[in-house]
Amino acid sequence: MNRTVDRGTLTIAYVVLGLGALVALLPLALMLVSALKTSAEIVANPLALPQIPQWQNFLRAWKDAELGTSLLNSVKVTGLTVVLICVTGSMAAHALTRQRARGSRWISVYFLATTTLPIQLYLFPLYFGFAKLNLVDSVVATSLIYTAIYSPFSIFLLRTYFLAIPVEVEEAALMDGAKPWQVFSFITLPLVSPGVLTVAVIAGLNTWNEFLISTTFLQARTAQTAVVRFYMLGGQYSSDWGEIMAAALIIVAPMVVFFLLMQRRFIEGMASGSVKG
């Protein structure tokens, strides 16, 4: 009886997961099919297979959107943002967890409140300030904006991992003669590495796909990210949808591959943080 129930439950679980996978992969499949078709074929029947695969769509998309340069810019912005968030977020989360200074509770409340503020609220004042300091079109300056936006969530997520580590572990290391920065760098931080990786994946995906900040603070053609260059492919009166879909596939592919490589650690990190917190 138990075996029958277990098999039935397992079957239902696989069916639900299969449907979820189908829903998630269907847009990518349609994107791939459309990237190999002409605009006329896409308009006539978006779900039909291409009569003759239009591989030149990828070449034209690479040239017209200047994806070589824009993808490199996306890598720079995303990589620097991830590094800054992981470094500063881990330090801030550790301080909020271990340091019981006066007013630390209000600092946590402040970080939590900032997650509810839309970026549009301070976009224009921030832009005028950056323009005054000649920081527009700067990858480093734009990465600082992303770091400020995604840090509150990252800090609260990492805080759950630090809370799961017994204080006695750090106290024992201090009694053995280790300095506070050594305890944090060589003992505490490796223990929360699944959380750091989870934060890196989430922040990296959000930064790679972000459009509003990129198009506002990276205006020069040589500084624009891939997402901004993708937007430029659309015409005012007509668009080559085959080329657009090919560009979208090229832009999405690096993040899909990255997530597939890191999915096991990402899922383990999310599950570990939810249980331990």
FILUM-262889 format. One line per field, with one value per residue: chain; x negated, y, z negated of N, C-alpha, C in turn. Coordinates in Angstrom, 3 decimals. Atoms other than C-alpha are relative to their C-alpha. Layout:
% residues N
chain: c(A, ...)
nX: c(X, ...)
nY: c(Y, ...)
nZ: c(Z, ...)
caX: c(X, ...)
caY: c(Y, ...)
caZ: c(Z, ...)
cX: c(X, ...)
cY: c(Y, ...)
cZ: c(Z, ...)
This chain:
% residues 277
chain: c(A, A, A, A, A, A, A, A, A, A, A, A, A, A, A, A, A, A, A, A, A, A, A, A, A, A, A, A, A, A, A, A, A, A, A, A, A, A, A, A, A, A, A, A, A, A, A, A, A, A, A, A, A, A, A, A, A, A, A, A, A, A, A, A, A, A, A, A, A, A, A, A, A, A, A, A, A, A, A, A, A, A, A, A, A, A, A, A, A, A, A, A, A, A, A, A, A, A, A, A, A, A, A, A, A, A, A, A, A, A, A, A, A, A, A, A, A, A, A, A, A, A, A, A, A, A, A, A, A, A, A, A, A, A, A, A, A, A, A, A, A, A, A, A, A, A, A, A, A, A, A, A, A, A, A, A, A, A, A, A, A, A, A, A, A, A, A, A, A, A, A, A, A, A, A, A, A, A, A, A, A, A, A, A, A, A, A, A, A, A, A, A, A, A, A, A, A, A, A, A, A, A, A, A, A, A, A, A, A, A, A, A, A, A, A, A, A, A, A, A, A, A, A, A, A, A, A, A, A, A, A, A, A, A, A, A, A, A, A, A, A, A, A, A, A, A, A, A, A, A, A, A, A, A, A, A, A, A, A, A, A, A, A, A, A, A, A, A, A, A, A, A, A, A, A, A, A)
nX: c(-0.831, 0.897, 0.712, -0.927, -0.136, 1.258, 0.121, -0.969, 0.504, 1.160, -0.490, -0.588, 1.099, 0.678, -0.905, 0.011, 1.313, 0.066, -0.779, 0.765, 1.132, -0.535, -0.337, 1.237, 0.820, -0.735, 0.458, 1.317, -0.183, -0.587, 1.044, 0.918, -0.689, -0.185, 1.305, 0.374, -1.043, -0.102, -1.080, -1.264, -0.399, -0.405, -1.309, -0.984, -0.289, 1.115, 0.270, 0.452, 1.438, 0.504, 0.117, 1.446, 0.630, 0.684, 1.130, 0.605, -0.597, 0.923, 1.118, -0.476, -0.266, 1.298, 0.589, -0.860, -0.100, 1.357, -0.065, 1.337, 0.340, -1.038, 0.079, 1.151, -0.424, -0.892, 0.835, 0.718, -0.927, -0.526, 1.075, 0.392, -1.121, -0.040, 1.124, -0.271, -1.105, 0.441, 0.977, -0.620, -1.178, 0.412, 0.493, -1.127, -0.830, 0.713, -0.039, -1.355, -0.272, 0.879, 0.218, -1.213, 0.239, -1.189, -0.575, 0.136, -1.343, -0.525, 0.708, -0.707, -1.279, 0.304, 0.250, -1.270, -0.843, 0.505, -0.446, -1.343, 0.058, 0.272, 1.153, -0.457, -0.162, 1.235, 0.771, 0.414, 1.038, 1.229, 0.624, 0.570, 1.210, 1.027, 0.397, 0.814, 1.302, 0.539, 0.001, -0.852, 0.749, 1.041, -0.408, 0.189, -1.047, -1.268, 0.031, -0.299, -1.455, -0.561, 0.363, -0.889, -1.377, -0.163, 0.642, -0.898, -0.454, 1.147, 0.399, -0.964, 0.132, 1.227, -0.164, -0.555, 1.099, 0.855, -0.722, 0.059, 1.331, 0.099, 0.956, 1.122, 1.031, 0.840, 0.642, 1.106, 1.102, 0.584, 0.771, 1.219, 0.926, -0.349, -0.534, -1.382, -0.080, 0.372, -1.159, -1.010, 0.466, 0.426, -0.866, -1.426, -0.382, -0.147, -1.184, -1.189, 0.242, -1.224, -0.784, 0.696, -0.240, -1.402, -0.074, 0.690, -0.850, -1.170, 0.441, 0.503, -1.125, -0.720, 0.823, 0.140, -1.264, -0.536, -0.026, -0.215, 1.241, 1.002, -0.269, 0.085, 1.342, 0.967, -0.616, 0.922, -0.155, 1.047, -0.169, -1.308, -0.039, -0.658, -1.449, -0.295, 0.211, -1.115, -1.143, 0.225, -0.278, -1.375, -0.216, -1.188, -1.126, 0.119, 1.092, 0.371, -0.215, 0.961, 1.247, -0.226, -0.025, 1.365, 0.742, -0.486, 0.543, 1.424, 0.121, -0.499, 0.778, 1.014, -0.609, -0.593, 1.105, 0.524, -0.932, 0.013, 1.213, -0.035, -1.328, 0.028, 0.466, -0.994, -1.138, 0.472, 0.159, -1.316, -0.606, 0.757, -0.337, -1.383, -0.124, 0.788, -0.435)
nY: c(-1.207, -1.148, -0.113, -0.577, -1.426, -0.649, -0.078, -0.995, -1.334, -0.271, -0.254, -1.349, -0.968, -0.066, -0.661, -1.435, -0.520, -0.002, -1.140, -1.201, -0.089, -0.351, -1.428, -0.780, 0.177, -0.355, -1.276, 0.176, 0.761, -0.913, -0.954, 0.674, 0.217, -1.300, -0.504, 0.664, -0.292, -1.372, -0.756, 0.387, 1.292, -0.199, -0.652, 0.917, 1.070, -0.019, 1.316, 0.937, 0.163, -0.754, 0.735, 0.054, -0.664, -1.261, -0.113, -1.327, -0.898, -0.122, -0.835, -1.378, -0.493, -0.250, -1.215, -1.175, -0.351, -0.099, 0.845, 0.265, -1.042, -0.145, 1.139, -0.240, -0.993, 0.679, 0.838, -0.888, -0.561, 1.085, 0.566, -0.942, -0.096, 1.224, -0.041, -1.013, 0.436, 1.122, -0.472, -0.917, 0.625, 0.965, -0.752, -0.655, 1.032, 0.489, -1.042, -0.075, 1.219, 0.182, -1.225, -0.498, -1.405, -0.824, -0.447, 0.993, 0.415, -0.992, 0.210, 1.098, -0.549, -0.862, 0.860, 0.604, -1.037, -0.357, 0.980, -0.361, -1.238, 0.220, -0.721, -1.227, -1.064, -0.781, 0.155, -1.293, -0.635, 0.772, -0.267, -1.355, 0.054, 0.697, -0.862, -1.073, 0.574, 0.635, 1.439, 0.652, 0.889, 0.678, 1.343, 0.094, -0.773, 0.708, 1.174, -0.463, -0.158, 1.346, 0.515, -0.627, 0.469, 1.415, 0.333, 0.320, 1.390, 0.885, -0.029, 0.755, 1.417, 0.493, -0.042, 1.283, 0.968, -0.327, 0.352, 1.443, 0.373, -0.268, -1.025, 0.670, 0.294, -1.180, -0.257, 0.947, -0.461, -1.190, 0.450, 0.634, -1.026, -0.555, -1.345, -0.011, 0.100, 1.365, 0.842, -0.228, 0.381, 1.395, 0.926, -0.276, -0.179, 1.283, 0.719, -0.584, -0.070, 0.228, -1.235, -0.958, 0.418, -0.303, -1.451, -0.310, 0.403, -0.887, -1.340, 0.055, 0.081, -1.275, -1.032, 0.305, -0.253, -1.317, -0.908, -1.417, -0.610, 0.067, -0.974, -1.350, -0.369, 0.441, -0.525, 0.063, 1.230, 0.952, 0.391, 0.610, 1.438, 0.784, -0.193, -1.297, 0.146, 0.807, -0.898, -0.863, 0.694, -0.240, -1.209, -0.766, 0.414, 1.427, 0.673, 1.325, 0.811, 1.098, -0.538, -0.336, 1.242, 0.526, -0.798, 0.365, 1.319, -0.172, -0.686, 0.875, 1.243, 0.057, 0.144, 1.339, 0.934, -0.250, 0.521, 1.455, 0.468, -0.318, 0.222, 0.870, -0.790, -1.040, 0.609, 0.384, -1.208, -0.512, 0.909, -0.091, -1.266, 0.008, 0.903, -0.454, -1.309)
nZ: c(0.000, 0.075, -1.271, -0.982, 0.297, -0.325, -1.457, -0.478, 0.346, -0.844, -1.358, -0.020, 0.100, -1.292, -0.957, 0.312, -0.373, -1.460, -0.489, 0.325, -0.928, -1.320, 0.023, 0.072, -1.202, -1.212, -0.588, -0.609, -1.232, -0.983, -0.359, -0.904, -1.282, -0.661, -0.410, -1.255, -0.987, -0.498, 0.638, -0.619, 0.545, 1.392, -0.004, -0.572, 0.951, 0.970, 0.563, -1.027, -0.171, -1.165, -1.258, -0.220, 1.155, -0.306, 0.924, -0.131, 0.997, 1.124, -0.430, -0.108, 1.351, 0.649, -0.567, 0.150, 1.424, 0.537, 1.184, 0.515, 0.975, 1.019, 0.906, 0.863, 0.989, 0.942, 0.856, 0.922, 0.979, 0.831, 0.817, 1.048, 0.939, 0.803, 0.936, 1.019, 0.858, 0.829, 0.990, 0.962, 0.606, 1.018, 1.160, 0.669, 0.622, 1.182, 1.025, 0.543, 0.748, 1.163, 0.757, 0.650, 0.316, 0.177, -1.263, -1.068, -0.415, -0.933, -1.265, -0.661, -0.469, -1.142, -1.146, -0.400, -0.607, -1.324, -1.004, -0.464, -0.775, -1.429, -0.518, -0.664, 0.981, 0.119, -1.236, -0.565, 0.840, -0.093, -1.306, 0.008, 0.801, -0.763, -1.120, 0.556, 0.350, -1.215, 0.207, -0.993, -0.900, 0.759, 0.420, 1.448, 0.655, -0.188, 0.870, 1.355, 0.090, 0.121, 1.320, 0.979, -0.195, 0.339, 1.268, 1.126, -0.082, 0.166, 1.401, 0.799, -0.331, 0.628, 1.457, 0.448, 0.052, 1.145, 1.214, 0.180, 0.494, 1.447, 0.401, 0.651, -1.005, -0.125, 1.291, 0.158, -0.852, 0.634, 1.160, -0.512, -0.450, -1.307, 0.007, -0.506, -1.457, -0.349, 0.319, -1.034, -1.336, -0.142, 0.721, -0.168, -1.397, -0.700, 0.451, -0.641, -1.443, -0.798, -0.036, -0.861, -1.372, -0.301, -0.207, -1.251, -1.129, -0.070, -0.383, -1.372, -0.926, 0.006, -0.628, -1.429, -0.698, 0.341, -1.145, 0.300, 0.481, -1.072, -1.062, 0.556, 0.425, -1.008, -1.212, -1.139, -0.780, 0.378, 1.399, 0.194, 0.248, -1.043, 0.070, -0.610, -1.440, -0.497, -0.140, -1.155, -1.252, -0.416, -0.788, 0.345, -0.830, -0.321, 0.702, -0.479, 1.188, -0.001, 0.534, 1.401, 0.765, 0.009, 0.979, 1.329, 0.332, 0.301, 1.288, 1.065, 0.073, 1.073, 1.310, 0.081, 0.216, 1.340, 0.993, -0.071, 0.658, 1.423, 0.554, 1.169, 1.140, 0.247, 0.688, 1.330, 0.794, 0.363, 0.970, 1.243, 0.654, 0.486, 1.147, 1.134, 0.492)
caX: c(0.000, -2.791, -4.639, -1.519, -1.121, -4.788, -4.722, -1.576, -3.052, -6.267, -4.336, -2.359, -5.566, -7.229, -4.167, -4.102, -7.846, -7.531, -4.806, -6.890, -9.911, -7.747, -6.457, -9.995, -11.600, -8.833, -9.868, -13.478, -12.326, -10.158, -13.061, -15.345, -12.779, -12.081, -15.808, -16.049, -13.130, -12.493, -10.240, -7.564, -7.556, -7.310, -4.361, -2.618, -2.919, -5.044, -4.787, -5.794, -9.258, -11.494, -11.331, -15.008, -17.087, -18.309, -21.680, -22.722, -20.361, -22.952, -25.740, -23.668, -22.556, -26.168, -27.241, -24.220, -23.962, -27.760, -27.382, -31.116, -31.662, -28.316, -28.639, -32.077, -30.582, -27.878, -30.525, -32.484, -29.469, -28.045, -31.374, -32.329, -28.853, -28.939, -32.379, -31.369, -28.118, -29.749, -32.572, -30.588, -27.443, -29.256, -31.014, -27.810, -25.837, -28.520, -28.600, -24.808, -24.838, -27.749, -28.074, -25.453, -26.263, -23.813, -21.489, -22.312, -18.625, -17.774, -20.432, -18.670, -15.360, -16.956, -18.258, -14.836, -13.111, -15.381, -14.152, -10.703, -11.893, -11.636, -14.693, -12.604, -12.265, -15.914, -16.949, -17.003, -18.807, -21.326, -21.893, -22.422, -24.933, -26.811, -26.794, -28.210, -31.035, -31.634, -30.761, -28.289, -29.468, -31.655, -31.424, -32.753, -30.267, -27.354, -28.443, -28.286, -24.642, -23.812, -25.658, -23.588, -20.349, -20.947, -22.890, -19.920, -18.489, -21.942, -22.745, -19.535, -20.026, -23.620, -22.544, -20.572, -23.756, -25.811, -23.078, -23.390, -27.076, -27.566, -29.305, -31.505, -33.314, -34.587, -35.271, -37.429, -39.465, -39.953, -41.123, -43.663, -45.219, -43.498, -42.678, -39.076, -39.782, -41.429, -38.421, -36.104, -38.243, -39.427, -36.762, -33.391, -33.367, -34.116, -31.233, -28.776, -30.160, -26.837, -25.094, -27.738, -27.335, -23.549, -23.890, -26.355, -23.960, -20.941, -22.835, -24.536, -21.273, -19.565, -22.473, -22.881, -19.189, -18.740, -17.835, -16.791, -20.041, -22.178, -20.438, -20.542, -24.144, -25.848, -24.858, -27.988, -27.831, -31.085, -29.874, -26.391, -25.549, -24.110, -20.563, -20.653, -22.087, -19.369, -16.733, -18.311, -17.590, -13.879, -12.887, -10.270, -8.110, -9.427, -11.688, -13.559, -12.167, -14.441, -17.482, -15.980, -15.310, -18.833, -20.283, -18.074, -19.287, -22.924, -22.383, -20.454, -22.798, -25.675, -23.367, -21.555, -24.852, -26.102, -22.951, -23.012, -26.577, -25.755, -22.200, -23.116, -25.092, -22.427, -19.586, -21.647, -22.446, -18.813, -17.638, -20.407, -19.616, -15.870, -16.367, -19.105, -17.569)
caY: c(0.000, 2.355, 1.505, 2.335, 5.654, 6.448, 5.641, 7.686, 10.651, 10.322, 10.172, 13.303, 15.076, 14.176, 15.316, 18.665, 19.122, 18.182, 20.752, 23.365, 22.544, 22.772, 26.198, 27.386, 26.003, 26.893, 30.575, 29.523, 26.991, 29.598, 32.025, 29.493, 28.638, 32.315, 33.092, 30.730, 32.253, 35.340, 38.116, 37.091, 33.529, 34.722, 36.992, 34.307, 31.535, 32.111, 28.448, 26.874, 25.498, 27.459, 26.415, 27.223, 27.944, 31.530, 31.159, 34.559, 36.108, 35.414, 37.029, 40.117, 40.397, 40.160, 42.953, 45.281, 45.138, 45.189, 42.287, 41.716, 45.027, 45.152, 41.624, 42.524, 45.595, 43.414, 41.033, 43.924, 45.508, 42.206, 40.831, 43.968, 44.214, 40.605, 41.047, 44.235, 42.747, 39.549, 41.404, 44.228, 42.169, 39.415, 41.950, 43.859, 40.671, 39.444, 42.768, 42.858, 39.308, 39.456, 43.113, 44.228, 47.916, 50.624, 51.379, 48.205, 47.290, 50.532, 49.811, 46.532, 48.382, 50.885, 48.141, 46.502, 49.790, 50.444, 47.253, 48.834, 51.998, 51.970, 53.039, 55.634, 57.590, 58.679, 58.046, 61.670, 63.155, 60.334, 60.983, 64.713, 63.976, 61.498, 63.921, 66.660, 64.335, 63.129, 59.546, 58.880, 56.082, 54.699, 50.953, 51.267, 53.987, 52.045, 48.948, 50.973, 51.780, 48.124, 47.257, 49.744, 48.428, 44.715, 44.924, 45.053, 41.759, 40.198, 41.273, 39.844, 36.595, 36.215, 37.101, 33.846, 31.883, 33.742, 33.184, 29.439, 29.451, 29.058, 31.983, 29.496, 28.673, 32.230, 32.580, 29.450, 30.825, 34.131, 32.318, 30.435, 33.757, 34.469, 38.063, 39.101, 39.531, 36.099, 34.503, 36.100, 35.359, 31.817, 30.352, 32.086, 33.050, 29.521, 28.193, 30.558, 30.008, 28.458, 31.692, 33.810, 31.767, 32.145, 35.909, 35.974, 34.098, 36.254, 39.542, 38.448, 37.507, 40.732, 42.908, 41.142, 41.604, 45.119, 47.832, 51.097, 51.816, 50.703, 52.881, 55.890, 55.773, 54.026, 56.180, 56.083, 53.525, 51.937, 51.650, 50.225, 46.753, 43.943, 44.491, 48.147, 47.288, 44.664, 47.349, 49.428, 46.716, 47.538, 50.017, 52.715, 51.417, 47.906, 45.349, 42.261, 39.820, 37.008, 39.138, 40.346, 36.801, 35.771, 38.648, 37.741, 34.140, 35.234, 37.510, 34.913, 31.999, 32.978, 33.306, 30.056, 28.183, 29.826, 28.918, 25.329, 24.968, 26.485, 25.220, 22.458, 24.800, 27.488, 25.178, 23.801, 27.335, 28.460, 25.348, 25.643, 29.288, 28.661, 25.779, 27.283, 30.754)
caZ: c(0.000, -0.927, 2.252, 4.285, 2.511, 2.917, 6.627, 7.121, 5.294, 7.268, 10.543, 9.681, 8.702, 12.003, 13.963, 12.163, 12.637, 16.301, 16.844, 15.038, 17.199, 20.322, 19.339, 18.561, 21.742, 24.192, 24.536, 25.208, 27.796, 29.551, 29.443, 31.114, 33.803, 34.507, 34.701, 37.685, 39.597, 41.670, 40.420, 42.912, 41.605, 38.009, 38.782, 40.839, 38.229, 35.105, 34.052, 37.368, 38.049, 40.448, 44.094, 44.606, 41.462, 41.562, 39.833, 41.130, 38.565, 35.869, 37.875, 38.647, 35.025, 33.839, 36.188, 35.994, 32.191, 31.773, 29.381, 29.144, 27.356, 25.553, 24.151, 22.836, 21.154, 19.600, 18.286, 16.761, 15.071, 13.851, 12.647, 10.740, 9.201, 8.034, 6.469, 4.664, 3.375, 2.143, 0.383, -1.204, -1.777, -3.652, -5.872, -6.593, -7.290, -9.682, -11.490, -11.863, -13.170, -15.615, -16.607, -19.119, -18.912, -19.843, -16.948, -15.006, -15.006, -13.255, -10.655, -9.874, -9.628, -7.267, -4.978, -4.991, -4.153, -1.186, 0.509, 0.859, 2.635, 6.443, 8.409, 10.277, 7.043, 7.003, 10.608, 11.753, 8.710, 8.948, 12.639, 12.125, 9.391, 11.566, 14.493, 12.268, 11.217, 14.808, 13.838, 16.643, 18.983, 16.203, 15.640, 12.090, 11.151, 12.639, 10.720, 7.512, 8.266, 8.804, 5.607, 3.636, 5.149, 4.585, 1.321, -1.123, 0.125, 0.251, -3.305, -4.733, -2.834, -4.048, -7.562, -7.776, -7.070, -9.674, -12.260, -11.683, -12.695, -16.458, -18.092, -19.962, -16.712, -16.376, -20.090, -20.043, -17.153, -18.966, -22.078, -19.949, -18.932, -15.632, -14.831, -14.010, -10.293, -10.213, -11.899, -9.368, -6.292, -7.024, -9.296, -9.060, -5.396, -4.069, -6.164, -4.457, -0.946, 0.275, -0.690, 1.028, 4.197, 4.021, 3.672, 6.582, 8.874, 8.001, 8.250, 11.465, 13.179, 12.105, 13.218, 16.570, 17.448, 16.029, 18.544, 16.860, 15.006, 17.958, 20.505, 18.141, 16.937, 19.877, 22.832, 24.994, 27.777, 26.644, 23.035, 23.578, 22.336, 24.438, 23.199, 24.263, 27.679, 28.077, 27.532, 30.302, 32.877, 32.920, 35.591, 35.322, 38.167, 38.875, 37.244, 38.371, 35.834, 36.920, 36.202, 32.909, 31.730, 32.720, 30.675, 27.721, 27.876, 27.921, 24.906, 22.912, 23.662, 21.287, 18.292, 19.096, 19.306, 16.113, 14.207, 15.469, 14.227, 10.835, 10.325, 7.862, 5.603, 6.017, 4.949, 2.063, 0.940, 1.032, -0.805, -3.384, -4.080, -4.422, -6.848, -8.973, -9.158)
cX: c(-0.865, -0.757, 0.889, 0.152, -1.265, -0.168, 0.975, -0.453, -1.174, 0.423, 0.577, -1.099, -0.721, 0.862, -0.007, -1.327, -0.161, 0.761, -0.720, -1.181, 0.463, 0.330, -1.255, -0.791, 0.714, -0.419, -1.371, 0.096, 0.583, -1.014, -0.973, 0.622, 0.140, -1.322, -0.449, 1.006, -0.107, 1.143, 1.359, 0.505, 0.482, 1.386, 1.080, 0.395, -1.155, -0.392, -0.544, -1.520, -0.480, -0.088, -1.467, -0.659, -0.823, -1.137, -0.659, 0.611, -0.948, -1.184, 0.421, 0.288, -1.301, -0.612, 0.849, 0.109, -1.359, -0.119, -1.378, -0.388, 1.015, 0.015, -1.180, 0.326, 0.916, -0.790, -0.731, 0.924, 0.496, -1.071, -0.395, 1.102, 0.048, -1.119, 0.265, 1.091, -0.446, -0.951, 0.676, 1.197, -0.361, -0.515, 1.146, 0.892, -0.655, 0.043, 1.384, 0.330, -0.770, -0.141, 1.322, -0.200, 1.331, 0.486, -0.109, 1.364, 0.587, -0.720, 0.670, 1.337, -0.215, -0.249, 1.291, 0.891, -0.460, 0.435, 1.366, 0.001, -0.298, -1.168, 0.410, 0.086, -1.233, -0.869, -0.516, -0.991, -1.335, -0.716, -0.647, -1.280, -1.150, -0.497, -0.903, -1.400, -0.671, -0.132, 0.948, -0.882, -1.175, 0.523, -0.088, 1.116, 1.358, 0.067, 0.286, 1.499, 0.666, -0.292, 0.908, 1.426, 0.192, -0.608, 0.980, 0.505, -1.141, -0.428, 0.955, -0.057, -1.243, 0.108, 0.548, -1.089, -0.916, 0.683, -0.073, -1.341, -0.090, -1.082, -1.244, -1.128, -0.957, -0.725, -1.183, -1.202, -0.679, -0.850, -1.308, -0.987, 0.297, 0.571, 1.403, 0.098, -0.401, 1.150, 1.059, -0.427, -0.211, 0.900, 1.473, 0.413, 0.066, 1.247, 1.276, -0.185, 1.226, 0.879, -0.624, 0.225, 1.435, 0.187, -0.645, 0.866, 1.177, -0.400, -0.505, 1.115, 0.749, -0.790, -0.102, 1.260, 0.553, -0.131, 0.010, -1.286, -1.040, 0.232, -0.092, -1.436, -1.093, 0.552, -0.909, 0.124, -1.013, 0.153, 1.304, -0.098, 0.796, 1.504, 0.405, -0.170, 1.102, 1.238, -0.130, 0.305, 1.409, 0.140, 1.289, 1.223, -0.046, -1.217, -0.244, 0.053, -0.919, -1.329, 0.134, -0.010, -1.393, -0.855, 0.418, -0.577, -1.474, -0.190, 0.404, -0.919, -1.049, 0.583, 0.648, -1.079, -0.565, 0.913, 0.035, -1.228, 0.059, 1.308, -0.024, -0.433, 1.013, 1.183, -0.395, -0.143, 1.323, 0.661, -0.689, 0.357, 1.403, 0.155, -0.706, 0.520, 1.141)
cY: c(1.258, 0.191, 0.626, 1.496, 0.744, 0.140, 1.022, 1.416, 0.384, 0.313, 1.401, 1.063, 0.158, 0.699, 1.510, 0.631, 0.060, 1.164, 1.316, 0.196, 0.401, 1.483, 0.856, -0.059, 0.420, 1.344, -0.116, -0.762, 0.881, 1.047, -0.614, -0.211, 1.312, 0.571, -0.590, 0.255, 1.440, 0.705, -0.388, -1.332, 0.136, 0.616, -0.957, -1.083, -0.081, -1.379, -0.995, -0.074, 0.766, -0.882, -0.201, 0.733, 1.213, 0.232, 1.374, 0.999, 0.223, 0.903, 1.462, 0.593, 0.345, 1.306, 1.232, 0.452, 0.165, -0.816, -0.350, 0.978, 0.066, -1.178, 0.138, 1.031, -0.630, -0.869, 0.856, 0.506, -1.088, -0.566, 0.906, 0.133, -1.201, 0.001, 0.988, -0.452, -1.117, 0.460, 0.866, -0.637, -0.993, 0.701, 0.636, -1.012, -0.549, 1.023, 0.098, -1.214, -0.058, 1.261, 0.509, 1.445, 0.742, 0.515, -0.999, -0.478, 0.961, -0.081, -1.112, 0.484, 0.878, -0.820, -0.624, 1.012, 0.346, -0.987, 0.342, 1.244, -0.300, 0.855, 1.300, 1.172, 0.890, -0.102, 1.344, 0.738, -0.725, 0.275, 1.383, 0.041, -0.686, 0.843, 1.130, -0.486, -0.691, -1.521, -0.744, -0.746, -0.675, -1.351, -0.134, 0.729, -0.675, -1.242, 0.383, 0.187, -1.358, -0.594, 0.570, -0.531, -1.417, -0.383, -0.314, -1.441, -0.973, -0.075, -0.825, -1.487, -0.591, -0.027, -1.319, -1.068, 0.264, -0.351, -1.496, -0.477, 0.318, 1.039, -0.641, -0.325, 1.175, 0.301, -0.932, 0.422, 1.226, -0.381, -0.673, 1.012, 0.598, 1.400, -0.009, -0.141, -1.395, -0.966, 0.133, -0.579, -1.503, -1.011, 0.241, 0.054, -1.318, -0.779, 0.527, 0.114, -0.364, 1.238, 1.056, -0.337, 0.296, 1.484, 0.385, -0.337, 0.956, 1.395, 0.018, -0.045, 1.324, 1.092, -0.215, 0.407, 1.401, 0.966, 1.472, 0.691, 0.039, 1.066, 1.447, 0.425, -0.502, 0.372, -0.076, -1.349, -1.066, -0.508, -0.740, -1.507, -0.702, 0.208, 1.317, -0.076, -0.850, 0.861, 0.873, -0.687, 0.251, 1.310, 0.699, -0.492, -1.489, -0.576, -1.356, -0.940, -1.210, 0.429, 0.315, -1.250, -0.636, 0.755, -0.353, -1.343, 0.089, 0.628, -0.915, -1.191, -0.012, -0.200, -1.368, -1.035, 0.154, -0.580, -1.520, -0.575, 0.177, -0.388, -0.866, 0.783, 1.080, -0.545, -0.420, 1.222, 0.582, -0.873, 0.093, 1.273, 0.001, -0.886, 0.548, 1.305, -0.127)
cZ: c(0.000, 1.294, 1.061, -0.208, 0.388, 1.510, 0.571, -0.277, 0.885, 1.430, 0.122, -0.054, 1.324, 1.050, -0.216, 0.404, 1.516, 0.602, -0.288, 0.925, 1.389, 0.083, 0.018, 1.301, 1.282, 0.577, 0.671, 1.313, 1.096, 0.454, 1.005, 1.370, 0.756, 0.482, 1.327, 1.105, 0.474, -0.719, 0.568, -0.552, -1.441, -0.075, 0.497, -0.993, -0.996, -0.518, 1.012, 0.037, 1.219, 1.237, 0.360, -1.166, 0.413, -0.999, 0.066, -0.973, -1.172, 0.358, 0.098, -1.373, -0.725, 0.491, -0.297, -1.453, -0.661, -1.288, -0.556, -1.090, -1.127, -0.976, -0.954, -1.074, -1.049, -0.967, -1.032, -1.103, -0.949, -0.924, -1.146, -1.046, -0.927, -1.037, -1.131, -0.960, -0.931, -1.099, -1.062, -0.705, -1.085, -1.251, -0.775, -0.717, -1.254, -1.126, -0.636, -0.858, -1.310, -0.867, -0.556, -0.437, -0.134, 1.355, 1.126, 0.495, 1.019, 1.346, 0.801, 0.553, 1.222, 1.256, 0.511, 0.701, 1.404, 1.081, 0.573, 0.878, 1.461, 0.476, 0.665, -0.957, -0.081, 1.251, 0.519, -0.895, 0.077, 1.321, 0.024, -0.829, 0.728, 1.162, -0.488, -0.311, 1.184, -0.152, 0.929, 0.994, -0.699, -0.492, -1.515, -0.730, 0.129, -0.876, -1.443, -0.196, -0.171, -1.372, -1.074, 0.108, -0.522, -1.349, -1.132, 0.013, -0.263, -1.468, -0.853, 0.321, -0.652, -1.521, -0.528, -0.109, -1.183, -1.324, -0.295, -0.538, -1.489, -0.305, -0.615, 0.977, 0.134, -1.310, -0.227, 0.832, -0.592, -1.206, 0.411, 0.569, 1.356, -0.159, 0.603, 1.521, 0.474, -0.274, 1.091, 1.343, 0.156, -0.708, 0.318, 1.465, 0.777, -0.406, 0.653, 1.509, 0.845, 0.090, 0.890, 1.467, 0.425, 0.280, 1.324, 1.210, 0.155, 0.462, 1.437, 1.026, 0.082, 0.707, 1.501, 0.781, -0.230, 1.178, -0.401, -0.439, 1.119, 1.056, -0.494, -0.252, 0.939, 1.369, 1.218, 0.697, -0.414, -1.429, -0.252, -0.184, 1.097, 0.000, 0.648, 1.509, 0.633, 0.225, 1.245, 1.325, 0.519, 0.738, -0.384, 0.757, 0.362, -0.714, 0.643, -1.199, -0.049, -0.580, -1.486, -0.871, -0.070, -1.017, -1.420, -0.443, -0.367, -1.377, -1.150, -0.228, -1.117, -1.389, -0.182, -0.285, -1.415, -1.075, 0.011, -0.708, -1.519, -0.682, -1.261, -1.251, -0.360, -0.786, -1.414, -0.899, -0.443, -1.052, -1.349, -0.758, -0.567, -1.222, -1.222, -0.579, -0.965)
